[in-house]
Amino acid sequence: MSSLRDSTQYVDALNKLSGLYQPTQLDSCGLYARNAKDMATRIHYNKGLAIALRNLGSYYAFRPHKYLSFLFYDNALTESRAAGDSISVAALLMNIGIYYQFQGAHTTAQNYLNKALQLAWQLHNDSLRAVILANYYVMNSADTAMLPLAQKALQQSAVLAARYHDKREMLYTQLFLAHEALRAGKVKDAEDRLKKVIFTADSTGLNYLAMYACMQLAGYMVWQQQADSLLYHCKSMEYAVAGSYTGLMLPVTTKLYTYYHQRGDSAHAARYSRLALQVMQQQQEDMQEGEADYLAYSLGDQFIDSLQLQHISQTKRLLNSEKANHFWYYQLIIITVIALLLLVLLLYFIRAYGISRRNAAQLALIQEEIRIKNEALQANDDFKNKLISMIAHDFRTPLYNIVNITGFVDEETLTVTDAAEMILEVEQTAATTLLVFDEILRWMHTQLSGFVYHPKSFVLADMIAVMQQSLQHLLAEKKLQLVLDIPPGTMVLADFEMLQFIHRNFLHNGIKFSPENGVITVKVIRKNGWIEVYFIDEGPGINEVILSRLFSYSSAVHEREHSGKDAGLALIICKDFIDKMNGETGACNNADKGSTFFYRLPEVRKPTDVH
């Protein structure tokens, strides 16, 4: 039985099992790889040792301990070249290239992958070519210059995998074909591909591919703001636990813990908290086990051979000299060995401490990022609620006026003629409110639908005149004079509805805060290809604290400083519109009295598209 186990066939069988378990159950993959390495070392089977080292490299890549993975890959490459195993050499060149890609050394990674691809072509090994081509796509798909070549490589990989009925490789290429479908705007096709991968991988026990597909599908749903993303995050964790790939899922584990913790679901939060702790403990144990594994391989035989040579040399010296001092010689050997062991232990503890610190820092960064995003969501929710309140307020006022007038008529407090006059005034207010509502809806549309700015040229004086006419009843109420200081023919490059919204709000602000019989001046200055438009009033001016935050939104500050003043949100929308039109806006207090609101936009010198 022992002779059967100490055979090259048995090592090959262990290596094959390790490779088969790699995408299904990672712990089993590592166990068989270690047994194959030990046996291949014992019987001096170089080819089997090279494959075992490569499988160990893949095992640690998925834990993930990428540096240990690189060490095993590098030694496997040396053993494969010594054994003349060109197929393993090509596969290892690809693995090392992937390692350098994750390290950010894209040029080095590309060189290794090109060598692997060239060797696979020379060997006419289509199965290996399919794997390398798929990884060529992964490495280059983010580079727009290399994207056409990457897409072609992916198509060739898919064809080769289908030709040889390599189910694992076929599922692997489907992950990236789904990404290409999404890139082409075929969202439904991309999701269907991933769901088929999950179903097939689940039914065949390929836990890693099922986990990867769930994560990819969850990412698509997060991008589309769909609630099902949480479901697929949870499913990816189930596959990770089943296949022992939880080391790759620490960010997802933390995200799920935070989600359930914030919602008070203590049972689920505790489960993912335990998983996160198990992952971090597992990484420490894997590091210890992996470094011991690597040291046992890299130093074991060399250290024994070194001691044997020293022993033979010492024996000869003892035979040739009766005065040799046995005690001090062996004492020196013992001290040297102890010193080496202490050095190795010291390096291990330093490295383990550094990894622990990095993991803690990474977890802290993730938690801080989650906190910042939650605050941003809260601020957006506050802004939305305030905006809805403003719209409701603007619509409630004219409706209440109409109801009150109707009541007065029913009670015969007002004559029909008086009521008609008041209704005309309410009609003007309602029309203005409806205009504001349409403009706010337009702004909300720009926020939600990916607004594309198409500017046109307009005569500025005409736009101001239209806005003056719509606000004439307000000017007349306070007996205000509107002075227009606009050079004839001044044209501006802008979006009509956006700019009119700004004109309306700046004029309305001036009217609101101006004293009776006051003057509002609209002044235009041409400067270096820009049009600068100033709205100058004679009101009380703006509080300096409010002035510094007039065009920005903070929920707490807004509630304190703009209570009952809906113009604050309107000014924020004005700022957003000006930004979208590539301009600038601001406000300041005048030297003598009053305040000035202003904006600047590009000037149109040739009226080629006047509206």
Secondary structure in CASP SS format (residue, H / E / C, confidence):
PFRMAT SS
TARGET T0000
AUTHOR 0000-0000-0000
METHOD secondary structure of the structure
MODEL  1
M C 1.00
S H 1.00
S H 1.00
L H 1.00
R H 1.00
D C 1.00
S C 1.00
T H 1.00
Q H 1.00
Y H 1.00
V H 1.00
D H 1.00
A H 1.00
L H 1.00
N H 1.00
K H 1.00
L H 1.00
S H 1.00
G H 1.00
L H 1.00
Y H 1.00
Q C 1.00
P C 1.00
T C 1.00
Q C 1.00
L H 1.00
D H 1.00
S H 1.00
C H 1.00
G H 1.00
L H 1.00
Y H 1.00
A H 1.00
R H 1.00
N H 1.00
A H 1.00
K H 1.00
D H 1.00
M H 1.00
A H 1.00
T H 1.00
R H 1.00
I C 1.00
H C 1.00
Y C 1.00
N H 1.00
K H 1.00
G H 1.00
L H 1.00
A H 1.00
I H 1.00
A H 1.00
L H 1.00
R H 1.00
N H 1.00
L H 1.00
G H 1.00
S H 1.00
Y H 1.00
Y H 1.00
A H 1.00
F H 1.00
R C 1.00
P C 1.00
H C 1.00
K H 1.00
Y H 1.00
L H 1.00
S H 1.00
F H 1.00
L H 1.00
F H 1.00
Y H 1.00
D H 1.00
N H 1.00
A H 1.00
L H 1.00
T H 1.00
E H 1.00
S H 1.00
R H 1.00
A H 1.00
A H 1.00
G C 1.00
D C 1.00
S H 1.00
I H 1.00
S H 1.00
V H 1.00
A H 1.00
A H 1.00
L H 1.00
L H 1.00
M H 1.00
N H 1.00
I H 1.00
G H 1.00
I H 1.00
Y H 1.00
Y H 1.00
Q H 1.00
F H 1.00
Q C 1.00
G C 1.00
A C 1.00
H H 1.00
T H 1.00
T H 1.00
A H 1.00
Q H 1.00
N H 1.00
Y H 1.00
L H 1.00
N H 1.00
K H 1.00
A H 1.00
L H 1.00
Q H 1.00
L H 1.00
A H 1.00
W H 1.00
Q H 1.00
L H 1.00
H C 1.00
N C 1.00
D H 1.00
S H 1.00
L H 1.00
R H 1.00
A H 1.00
V H 1.00
I H 1.00
L H 1.00
A H 1.00
N H 1.00
Y H 1.00
Y H 1.00
V H 1.00
M H 1.00
N H 1.00
S C 1.00
A C 1.00
D C 1.00
T C 1.00
A C 1.00
M C 1.00
L H 1.00
P H 1.00
L H 1.00
A H 1.00
Q H 1.00
K H 1.00
A H 1.00
L H 1.00
Q H 1.00
Q H 1.00
S H 1.00
A H 1.00
V H 1.00
L H 1.00
A H 1.00
A H 1.00
R H 1.00
Y C 1.00
H C 1.00
D C 1.00
K H 1.00
R H 1.00
E H 1.00
M H 1.00
L H 1.00
Y H 1.00
T H 1.00
Q H 1.00
L H 1.00
F H 1.00
L H 1.00
A H 1.00
H H 1.00
E H 1.00
A H 1.00
L H 1.00
R H 1.00
A C 1.00
G C 1.00
K C 1.00
V H 1.00
K H 1.00
D H 1.00
A H 1.00
E H 1.00
D H 1.00
R H 1.00
L H 1.00
K H 1.00
K H 1.00
V H 1.00
I H 1.00
F H 1.00
T H 1.00
A H 1.00
D H 1.00
S H 1.00
T C 1.00
G C 1.00
L C 1.00
N H 1.00
Y H 1.00
L H 1.00
A H 1.00
M H 1.00
Y H 1.00
A H 1.00
C H 1.00
M H 1.00
Q H 1.00
L H 1.00
A H 1.00
G H 1.00
Y H 1.00
M H 1.00
V H 1.00
W H 1.00
Q C 1.00
Q C 1.00
Q C 1.00
A C 1.00
D C 1.00
S H 1.00
L H 1.00
L H 1.00
Y H 1.00
H H 1.00
C H 1.00
K H 1.00
S H 1.00
M H 1.00
E H 1.00
Y H 1.00
A H 1.00
V H 1.00
A H 1.00
G H 1.00
S C 1.00
Y C 1.00
T H 1.00
G H 1.00
L H 1.00
M H 1.00
L H 1.00
P H 1.00
V H 1.00
T H 1.00
T H 1.00
K H 1.00
L H 1.00
Y H 1.00
T H 1.00
Y H 1.00
Y H 1.00
H H 1.00
Q H 1.00
R C 1.00
G C 1.00
D C 1.00
S H 1.00
A H 1.00
H H 1.00
A H 1.00
A H 1.00
R H 1.00
Y H 1.00
S H 1.00
R H 1.00
L H 1.00
A H 1.00
L H 1.00
Q H 1.00
V H 1.00
M H 1.00
Q H 1.00
Q H 1.00
Q H 1.00
Q H 1.00
E H 1.00
D H 1.00
M H 1.00
Q H 1.00
E H 1.00
G H 1.00
E H 1.00
A H 1.00
D H 1.00
Y H 1.00
L H 1.00
A H 1.00
Y H 1.00
S H 1.00
L H 1.00
G H 1.00
D H 1.00
Q H 1.00
F H 1.00
I H 1.00
D H 1.00
S H 1.00
L H 1.00
Q H 1.00
L H 1.00
Q H 1.00
H H 1.00
I H 1.00
S H 1.00
Q H 1.00
T H 1.00
K H 1.00
R H 1.00
L H 1.00
L H 1.00
N H 1.00
S C 1.00
E C 1.00
K C 1.00
A C 1.00
N C 1.00
H H 1.00
F H 1.00
W H 1.00
Y H 1.00
Y H 1.00
Q H 1.00
L H 1.00
I H 1.00
I H 1.00
I H 1.00
T H 1.00
V H 1.00
I H 1.00
A H 1.00
L H 1.00
L H 1.00
L H 1.00
L H 1.00
V H 1.00
L H 1.00
L H 1.00
L H 1.00
Y H 1.00
F H 1.00
I H 1.00
R H 1.00
A H 1.00
Y H 1.00
G H 1.00
I H 1.00
S H 1.00
R H 1.00
R H 1.00
N H 1.00
A H 1.00
A H 1.00
Q H 1.00
L H 1.00
A H 1.00
L H 1.00
I H 1.00
Q H 1.00
E H 1.00
E H 1.00
I H 1.00
R H 1.00
I H 1.00
K H 1.00
N H 1.00
E H 1.00
A H 1.00
L H 1.00
Q H 1.00
A H 1.00
N H 1.00
D H 1.00
D H 1.00
F H 1.00
K H 1.00
N H 1.00
K H 1.00
L H 1.00
I H 1.00
S H 1.00
M H 1.00
I H 1.00
A H 1.00
H H 1.00
D H 1.00
F H 1.00
R H 1.00
T H 1.00
P H 1.00
L H 1.00
Y H 1.00
N H 1.00
I H 1.00
V H 1.00
N H 1.00
I H 1.00
T H 1.00
G H 1.00
F H 1.00
V H 1.00
D H 1.00
E C 1.00
E C 1.00
T C 1.00
L C 1.00
T C 1.00
V H 1.00
T H 1.00
D H 1.00
A H 1.00
A H 1.00
E H 1.00
M H 1.00
I H 1.00
L H 1.00
E H 1.00
V H 1.00
E H 1.00
Q H 1.00
T H 1.00
A H 1.00
A H 1.00
T H 1.00
T H 1.00
L H 1.00
L H 1.00
V H 1.00
F H 1.00
D H 1.00
E H 1.00
I H 1.00
L H 1.00
R H 1.00
W H 1.00
M H 1.00
H H 1.00
T H 1.00
Q H 1.00
L H 1.00
S C 1.00
G C 1.00
F C 1.00
V C 1.00
Y C 1.00
H C 1.00
P C 1.00
K E 1.00
S E 1.00
F E 1.00
V E 1.00
L H 1.00
A H 1.00
D H 1.00
M H 1.00
I H 1.00
A H 1.00
V H 1.00
M H 1.00
Q H 1.00
Q H 1.00
S H 1.00
L C 1.00
Q H 1.00
H H 1.00
L H 1.00
L H 1.00
A H 1.00
E H 1.00
K C 1.00
K C 1.00
L C 1.00
Q E 1.00
L E 1.00
V E 1.00
L E 1.00
D E 1.00
I C 1.00
P C 1.00
P C 1.00
G C 1.00
T C 1.00
M E 1.00
V E 1.00
L E 1.00
A E 1.00
D C 1.00
F H 1.00
E H 1.00
M H 1.00
L H 1.00
Q H 1.00
F H 1.00
I H 1.00
H H 1.00
R H 1.00
N H 1.00
F H 1.00
L H 1.00
H H 1.00
N H 1.00
G H 1.00
I H 1.00
K H 1.00
F H 1.00
S C 1.00
P C 1.00
E C 1.00
N C 1.00
G C 1.00
V E 1.00
I E 1.00
T E 1.00
V E 1.00
K E 1.00
V E 1.00
I E 1.00
R E 1.00
K E 1.00
N C 1.00
G C 1.00
W E 1.00
I E 1.00
E E 1.00
V E 1.00
Y E 1.00
F E 1.00
I E 1.00
D C 1.00
E C 1.00
G C 1.00
P C 1.00
G C 1.00
I C 1.00
N C 1.00
E H 1.00
V H 1.00
I H 1.00
L H 1.00
S C 1.00
R C 1.00
L C 1.00
F C 1.00
S C 1.00
Y C 1.00
S C 1.00
S H 1.00
A H 1.00
V H 1.00
H H 1.00
E H 1.00
R H 1.00
E H 1.00
H C 1.00
S C 1.00
G C 1.00
K C 1.00
D C 1.00
A H 1.00
G H 1.00
L H 1.00
A H 1.00
L H 1.00
I H 1.00
I H 1.00
C H 1.00
K H 1.00
D H 1.00
F H 1.00
I H 1.00
D H 1.00
K H 1.00
M C 1.00
N C 1.00
G C 1.00
E E 1.00
T E 1.00
G E 1.00
A E 1.00
C E 1.00
N E 1.00
N C 1.00
A C 1.00
D C 1.00
K C 1.00
G C 1.00
S E 1.00
T E 1.00
F E 1.00
F E 1.00
Y E 1.00
R E 1.00
L E 1.00
P E 1.00
E E 1.00
V C 1.00
R C 1.00
K C 1.00
P C 1.00
T C 1.00
D C 1.00
V E 1.00
H C 1.00
END
